[in-house]
């Protein structure tokens, strides 16, 4: 077990060193020495900038190697020296929302192939830079005054059918640049992971099974019709017969005890009165007899 633990730690260290080496290999130091061949131009940006800038071929060094470059990011300030740059395709620079489309990248490659020359005149170099900025900025970029033939260069793209230049972009903390692709230089952009769609199984239609009763299954009860009541005999039409005389049926509603108490007391008093009268009559007769 201790050997296994040491092996796992060793593998982790090797992996970390490999990742660090990969990152350091993709990080380039870019030094910007400004425009080496060009002219001042008056530009206006949607971000609020309005003024003169140097337009033309820029002299930069990438890890100490000198290159000619054009700026493809007029909306960002140039840094004199900055590490952390990477080589990426033109379609991955500059930062959003001004990232180049495939057609815009092709136009810049064609412009470079048509007009770039290391010893080109300063005005022509300025015009090429302004034409590139027109493609990148679109409606967010405009040239005020002299454009050094930038519009003529853009118009010439319509009739150009030759090959484009082999270009690559440098993107990093400062301005982004376009340069000729160095020999053997590949794309150093971080690949964007794409979610893999999991194919959903094709639903198969399942037939609904038909229930077949077996010997053990109970038969389905049959609903029994509700019997209809037979009407009784109907009395024939005629006069309603009068019931024969007889005792009066007892009343259905007999008064409660509180209502019969007075009747009962009256009956007792009547009996007492009768008894008293019965007693007085013989006495009255005897008195009459004596007289």
C-alpha positions in Angstrom: 0.0 0.0 0.0 2.8 2.6 0.7 4.3 1.9 -2.7 0.9 2.4 -4.4 0.5 5.8 -2.5 3.9 7.0 -3.6 3.2 5.9 -7.2 -0.1 7.9 -7.2 1.6 11.0 -5.9 4.4 10.7 -8.5 1.9 10.4 -11.3 0.1 13.5 -9.9 3.4 15.5 -9.9 4.2 14.3 -13.5 0.7 15.3 -14.7 1.0 18.8 -13.1 4.4 19.4 -14.6 3.1 18.3 -18.0 0.2 20.8 -17.7 2.5 23.6 -16.6 4.8 22.9 -19.5 1.9 22.9 -21.9 0.6 26.3 -20.6 4.1 27.8 -20.6 4.6 26.6 -24.2 1.5 28.4 -25.3 2.3 31.7 -23.5 4.3 34.1 -25.6 5.9 37.4 -24.7 4.9 40.1 -27.2 6.7 43.4 -27.3 5.1 46.3 -29.3 7.5 48.9 -30.7 4.8 50.9 -32.5 4.3 51.7 -36.2 7.5 51.3 -38.2 6.0 52.3 -41.6 2.7 54.3 -41.9 1.0 57.6 -41.3 -1.3 59.3 -38.8 -5.0 58.9 -39.3 -8.1 60.4 -37.7 -10.6 57.8 -36.6 -13.7 57.6 -34.5 -14.9 54.6 -32.5 -18.4 53.8 -31.1 -16.7 53.4 -27.7 -16.2 57.2 -27.6 -12.6 57.6 -28.9 -12.2 60.3 -31.5 -8.6 61.3 -32.5 -5.4 60.6 -34.4 -3.6 57.3 -34.2 -0.6 55.8 -36.0 -1.8 53.5 -38.9 0.5 51.2 -40.7 2.8 48.2 -40.3 3.7 47.5 -36.6 7.0 46.3 -35.5 6.6 43.6 -32.8 8.7 40.8 -31.3 7.3 37.5 -30.2 9.7 35.8 -27.7 12.5 37.9 -29.2 11.6 37.2 -32.9 10.8 40.3 -34.9 7.7 40.2 -37.1 5.6 42.6 -39.2 2.0 42.9 -37.9 -1.2 44.8 -38.4 -3.5 45.6 -35.5 -6.9 43.9 -35.7 -8.2 45.4 -32.4 -8.6 49.2 -32.6 -10.8 49.2 -29.5 -8.0 48.1 -27.2 -4.9 50.0 -26.1 -1.5 48.6 -27.1 0.8 47.3 -24.4 4.6 47.9 -24.6 5.4 44.4 -23.4 3.0 41.7 -22.3 3.2 38.0 -21.7 0.3 35.6 -22.2 -0.2 35.8 -25.9 -1.3 32.8 -28.0 -1.4 32.0 -31.7 -5.0 31.4 -32.8 -6.9 31.4 -36.1 -8.2 34.7 -37.3 -11.8 33.6 -36.6 -10.9 33.5 -32.8 -9.7 37.1 -32.5 -10.2 39.8 -31.4 -12.5 39.5 -28.4 -16.2 39.6 -28.7 -18.2 41.3 -30.0 -15.7 42.1 -32.7 -14.5 38.5 -33.3 -13.9 38.0 -37.0 -16.3 35.9 -39.1 -14.9 33.4 -41.7 -15.7 35.8 -44.5 -14.0 38.7 -42.7 -10.9 36.6 -42.1 -10.8 35.8 -45.8 -11.0 39.5 -46.7 -8.1 40.3 -44.5 -6.1 37.5 -45.9 -6.9 38.7 -49.5 -6.0 42.3 -48.6 -2.6 41.1 -47.2 -1.9 39.1 -50.3 -2.9 41.9 -52.6 -1.2 44.9 -51.0 1.3 43.9 -48.3 5.0 44.3 -48.9 7.7 44.8 -46.3 9.0 47.8 -48.1 5.6 49.3 -49.1 5.1 53.1 -49.0 4.0 54.7 -45.8 0.7 56.0 -47.2 -0.1 52.6 -48.6 0.7 50.9 -45.3 -1.6 53.3 -43.6 -4.4 52.6 -46.1 -4.0 48.8 -45.6 -4.3 49.3 -41.8 -7.4 51.4 -42.1 -9.0 48.9 -44.5 -8.4 46.1 -42.0 -10.0 48.2 -39.2 -13.0 48.9 -41.5 -13.5 45.1 -41.8 -13.1 44.5 -38.0 -15.1 47.5 -36.7 -17.9 47.7 -39.3 -20.3 50.4 -38.2 -18.5 50.9 -34.9 -15.4 52.3 -36.8 -15.1 55.2 -39.1 -12.3 57.2 -40.7 -12.5 61.0 -40.6 -10.7 62.7 -43.4 -8.0 61.1 -45.4 -8.2 57.3 -45.7 -5.0 56.7 -47.7 -6.8 54.6 -50.3 -8.5 52.2 -47.8 -11.9 52.4 -49.7 -10.2 51.6 -53.0 -8.5 48.6 -51.4 -11.8 47.3 -50.1 -13.4 47.8 -53.5 -10.6 45.8 -55.1 -11.6 42.8 -53.0 -14.7 42.3 -55.2 -12.7 41.3 -58.2 -9.8 39.5 -56.5 -9.8 35.7 -57.1 -6.2 34.8 -56.1 -5.0 32.9 -53.0 -5.1 34.6 -49.6 -2.0 35.0 -47.4 -1.3 32.4 -44.8 -2.1 34.5 -41.7 -2.5 33.8 -38.0 -3.6 36.0 -35.1 -1.9 36.8 -31.8 -4.4 37.3 -29.0 -3.6 38.3 -25.4 -4.0 40.9 -22.7 -3.3 43.9 -25.1 -4.1 44.6 -28.7 -4.6 41.6 -31.0 -2.4 41.3 -34.1 -2.4 39.5 -37.4 0.9 38.2 -38.7 2.2 35.8 -41.3 2.1 32.3 -39.9 5.5 31.2 -38.6 6.8 27.9 -40.0 5.4 25.0 -38.0 3.1 27.3 -35.9 -0.2 25.7 -35.1 -3.4 26.8 -33.4 -2.9 27.3 -29.6 -6.4 28.3 -28.8 -8.1 26.2 -26.1 -10.7 24.0 -27.8 -14.2 24.7 -26.8 -15.8 21.5 -25.5 -18.9 20.5 -27.4 -21.5 18.5 -25.7 -22.0 15.1 -27.2 -25.6 14.5 -28.0 -26.7 11.1 -26.7 -28.9 9.4 -29.2 -32.3 8.7 -27.9 -33.5 5.2 -28.5 -36.3 5.0 -31.1 -39.5 4.3 -29.3 -41.0 1.0 -30.4 -44.7 0.8 -30.5 -45.9 -1.9 -28.0 -49.1 -3.6 -28.8 -51.6 -3.6 -26.0 -52.0 -7.2 -24.9 -55.5 -8.7 -25.2 -56.7 -10.3 -22.0 -57.7 -13.9 -22.5 -59.5 -15.4 -19.5 -58.1 -18.7 -18.4 -59.6 -21.5 -16.4 -58.8 -19.8 -13.1 -60.0 -16.4 -14.1 -63.5 -15.4 -12.8 -66.1 -14.7 -15.5 -67.0 -11.1 -15.9 -70.3 -10.5 -14.0 -73.3 -9.7 -16.2 -75.2 -6.7 -15.2 -78.7 -7.7 -13.9 -81.5 -5.4 -15.1 -83.3 -3.6 -12.3 -86.9 -4.9 -12.0 -89.6 -2.5 -12.8 -92.4 -2.1 -10.2 -95.8 -3.3 -11.4 -98.6 -0.7 -10.8 -101.5 -1.9 -8.6 -105.1 -2.0 -9.7 -106.6 1.4 -10.4 -110.0 2.2 -8.7 -112.7 2.6 -11.3 -114.1 6.1 -11.6 -117.2 6.9 -9.6 -118.5 8.4 -6.3 -116.2 8.0 -3.3 -117.9 5.3 -1.0 -118.9 6.6 2.5 -117.4 4.5 5.2 -119.9 2.6 7.4 -120.7 4.1 10.8 -118.6 2.7 13.6 -116.5 3.8 16.5 -114.5 6.9 16.0 -110.8 6.0 15.6 -108.6 7.2 18.3 -107.0 10.6 17.6 -103.6 10.6 16.1 -102.4 13.5 18.0 -103.0 13.1 21.8 -102.2 16.2 23.9 -99.3 15.9 26.2 -99.5 15.5 30.0 -99.7 19.2 30.7 -102.9 19.5 28.6 -104.9 16.7 30.4 -104.1 17.6 34.0 -106.9 20.2 34.3 -109.5 17.7 32.9 -108.4 15.1 35.4 -108.8 17.5 38.3 -112.2 18.6 37.2 -113.4 14.9 37.0 -112.2 14.3 40.6 -114.0 17.4 41.9 -117.2 16.3 40.1 -117.1 12.9 41.7 -116.6 14.4 45.1 -119.5 16.7 44.5 -121.7 13.8 43.5 -120.8 11.9 46.6 -121.5 14.9 48.8 -124.9 15.4 47.2 -125.6 11.7 47.6 -124.9 12.0 51.3 -127.0 15.2 51.8 -130.1 13.8 50.0 -130.9 11.1 52.7 -130.3 13.6 55.5 -132.6 16.1 53.9 -135.2 13.3 53.5 -135.0 12.4 57.2 -135.5 16.0 58.2 -138.6 16.3 56.1 -139.9 13.1 57.7 -139.5 14.4 61.2 -141.4 17.5 60.5 
